[in-house]
């Protein structure tokens, strides 16, 4: 499949974004690799480069509801940074299986790199009203329940559902009432 046809349509808008690992590899089942993404999200929020309203990290993908002046640019930088850190972590700590898979599934046109961690694109969907925001939040937060991982959304450690249930989560978020 070629480059993503999805585009960010305006700056400073709220978007629902999904970023998936190459070939849907379950990289984030490894806690150290999940922590790299969490640290990156916290950095973006702390540095006020992105307002994160909701998120859920599954083993193969990240769902994010966020507002940002330069969503494409910030996500490109975040994916590049996390990819480099993930490859470094796997090189140092293993498992080698993932490195071999990241090399094998790397797109041919990516000739300046040895590995590819993320699929191309961020698949942004603008959230244009309160109803769409509510439905998107429910989708993000109930994703782990739908997969059968937890009985209650707030029990999924890698999600902002905890914050909305009154429990401190792993990523600082900006709630929208």
C-alpha positions in Angstrom: 0.0 0.0 0.0 1.3 3.5 -0.9 1.6 6.6 1.2 -1.4 7.6 3.3 -4.2 9.5 1.6 -5.3 11.0 4.9 -4.4 14.6 5.6 -4.7 17.1 8.4 -7.1 19.7 7.2 -6.4 22.6 9.5 -4.1 23.7 12.3 -5.3 23.9 15.9 -8.2 21.4 15.5 -9.0 18.4 17.6 -8.3 15.1 15.8 -8.7 11.4 16.4 -5.5 9.7 15.3 -4.5 6.1 14.9 -0.9 5.1 14.5 -0.1 1.4 14.0 3.0 -0.6 14.0 4.4 -2.0 10.8 2.6 -5.3 9.9 0.6 -4.9 13.2 3.5 -6.3 15.2 2.6 -6.5 18.9 5.5 -4.3 20.0 3.7 -2.7 22.9 3.1 -6.0 24.6 6.6 -5.4 25.8 6.3 -2.9 28.7 9.6 -1.2 28.0 8.5 -0.4 24.5 5.1 0.8 25.7 6.9 3.1 28.1 8.7 4.8 25.2 5.4 5.9 23.7 4.0 7.0 27.1 7.2 9.1 27.8 6.8 10.7 24.3 3.2 11.6 24.9 4.0 13.1 28.3 6.8 15.1 26.7 4.4 16.5 24.0 1.9 17.4 26.7 4.4 18.9 29.1 6.1 21.0 26.5 2.6 22.2 25.3 3.3 20.9 21.8 0.1 18.9 21.9 -3.0 18.9 24.1 -3.9 15.2 24.7 -7.5 14.7 25.6 -7.7 10.9 25.4 -5.5 8.0 24.4 -5.2 4.2 24.5 -2.2 2.2 23.6 -2.9 -1.3 22.5 -0.2 -3.9 21.6 -0.2 -3.0 17.9 -1.4 0.6 17.8 -2.0 4.0 19.5 -5.3 5.8 19.5 -5.1 9.5 20.3 -7.5 12.4 20.6 -5.6 15.6 20.6 -5.4 19.2 19.6 -2.2 20.7 18.1 -1.2 23.6 15.9 1.0 21.3 13.7 -0.4 17.8 14.2 1.3 16.4 11.1 4.7 17.8 12.1 4.5 16.8 15.8 3.3 13.3 15.0 6.0 12.8 12.4 8.6 13.9 15.0 7.1 11.7 17.7 6.9 8.6 15.5 10.5 9.2 14.4 11.7 9.6 17.9 9.8 6.6 19.3 11.0 4.5 16.4 14.6 5.3 17.1 14.2 4.6 20.8 12.3 1.3 20.2 15.0 0.1 17.8 17.7 1.0 20.3 15.8 -0.7 23.1 15.3 -3.9 21.0 19.0 -3.8 19.9 20.1 -3.6 23.5 17.6 -5.9 25.2 15.8 -7.9 22.6 13.9 -9.8 21.6 15.7 -10.2 18.3 12.5 -11.5 16.7 11.0 -8.0 16.6 14.2 -6.5 15.0 14.1 -9.2 12.3 10.4 -8.4 11.7 11.0 -4.7 11.6 13.7 -5.2 9.0 11.7 -7.7 7.0 8.5 -5.6 6.8 10.3 -2.3 6.1 8.9 -0.6 3.0 11.3 -0.8 0.0 11.3 3.0 -0.5 12.6 3.5 3.0 16.2 3.0 1.8 17.8 5.3 4.4 16.9 3.1 7.3 17.4 -0.4 8.3 14.1 -0.8 10.2 10.5 0.5 10.1 8.5 0.6 13.4 5.4 2.5 12.4 3.1 2.3 9.4 3.1 5.4 7.3 0.6 8.1 8.1 -1.4 9.0 11.1 -5.0 8.6 9.7 -6.3 11.8 11.2 -10.1 12.4 11.5 -11.2 15.9 12.5 -13.6 16.0 15.5 -16.0 18.7 14.5 -18.7 18.7 17.3 -19.4 17.5 20.9 -21.2 14.4 19.7 -18.3 13.3 17.6 -16.0 14.0 20.5 -18.0 11.9 22.9 -18.3 9.0 20.4 -14.6 9.1 19.7 -13.7 9.1 23.4 -16.0 6.1 24.0 -14.4 4.2 21.1 -10.9 4.9 22.3 -11.6 4.0 25.9 -13.7 0.9 25.2 -11.2 -0.5 22.7 -9.5 -2.7 25.3 -12.9 -3.9 26.5 -14.0 -4.8 23.0 -10.8 -6.8 22.6 -11.7 -8.7 25.9 -8.6 -7.5 27.8 -10.6 -5.9 30.7 -14.1 -5.7 32.0 -14.0 -2.0 32.7 -12.4 0.6 30.5 -10.6 2.2 33.5 -8.8 -1.1 34.3 -6.7 -0.8 31.1 -3.4 0.7 32.3 -2.5 2.2 29.0 -5.5 4.5 28.6 -6.9 7.8 29.7 -10.1 6.1 30.7 -8.5 5.9 34.2 -8.2 9.7 34.3 -11.9 10.1 33.3 -12.8 7.6 36.1 -10.9 9.7 38.7 -7.8 7.6 38.8 -4.4 9.1 37.9 -3.2 7.7 34.6 0.2 7.3 33.0 -0.2 10.3 30.6 -1.2 13.7 31.8 -4.3 14.7 29.8 -6.3 17.9 29.2 -9.9 16.9 29.8 -12.7 18.4 27.8 -16.0 18.3 29.7 
